[in-house]
């Protein structure tokens, strides 16, 4: 996991005896899988990003239709 861990607040301190108590621990692994499957509450930042992405896709679609309509008129 490196320098971040979902269980321990200070994961580097867990390795001071050469083996982390969470390393290859089946119980923690089952808890992690259950945690991943649980519904997640989105942050404001995530909601803004989704709105921006959907709006930018709509703008791209609008502009591409507008450009194709202009090309058809020129012919």
Secondary structure, DSSP 8 states (H G I E B T S, - for coil): -TT--SS-TTHHHHTTTSS-TTTT-HHHHHHHHHHHHS-----HHHHHHHHHHHHHHHHHHHHHHHHHHHHHHH-
